[in-house]
Amino acid sequence: MEIVFAITLALICVAGLIIMVRLVRGPTTLDRIVAVDVLVILIVGGTAVNMAGQGDGSNVALLVAVALLGFIGSMTVVRLVERKGTHR
């Protein structure tokens, strides 16, 4: 089972690198906002896989809170950008 956890964490790291490229290259502000949101989700997912691999479930509430804050933050920034009309 440890091999499955290692492969999963490796795939999450590869996805994180791809998302970092999208975060740097853009081309629009909304693309960068979505990249940050996906990066937060990947961090939460990677932490959850690590917790499952160690058999420790004590930080599940923290993961839910971080995911919720990332989502709310992304939606707030998107509404702000759309309201101002400066999405380029």
N, C-alpha and C positions, 0 to 999 in steps of 0.2 A: 504494500500500500504506500510505502514511502516513495516509491518510484513514481506513482501517480501524482503525489503531492509535489514532487520535484519537477515533473513535466508541466504540471499546471502552473506552478510559480514561474517557470521559465517562459511559458507562453504569455503570462501576464506581463512579465518584464519586456518581452518583445513588443507586445501591444503598447506598453508604456513608451517605448522608444519611438514607435510609429506616431503615437499621439504627441510626443514632444516635437517631432518634425512638423506636424500640423500646427502646433501651438506657435512655433517660431515663424513658419512661412506664411501663415494666414490663409488666404489673402484678405479676408474681411474680419472685422471685429467680432461678428457673430460666430465665425468659424473658430476663433480663438476662445470664445466663451464656451462653446460646445466642447472644445478640446480640454479645457480646464475641468468641466463637469465630468467628462469621461475619465480624466486622470484621477479625480476624486473617487469615482466608482471603482477604478482599477486598484487604487490604494486600499479601499475598503474590502474589495474582493481578495486581494493578496493577503491582507491581514486575516480575513476569515479563513482562507485556506491554511495559513500558518497556524491559526488557532486550532483548526480541525486536525492538522497533522500532529500537534502536540497534545491533543485531547483536552484542551483548556477552553471552556466556554464562558469565562468570567467577564469578558469584555464585549459581549454581544450588544448590550445597551449602548455602549460607547460607539460601536460601529453604526448602529442605527441613527444615533444623534449626528455623527459626522456625515453620513449619507444625506440625512434630511437637511442639514445646514448647507451642504454643497448644492443640493437641488434648489433650496430657497434662495441662496445667493445667486445662482445662475439665472433663475427666473426674474429676480429683482434687477439684475444688470441688463437682461434682455429687454425688460419693460422700459428701463431708463433709456437704452439706446434707441429703441423703437419710437419712444416719445419724442426724443430730440431729433430723430431722423439722421443720425450720424453713423450709420452702420458701415461705412466705407473707410 
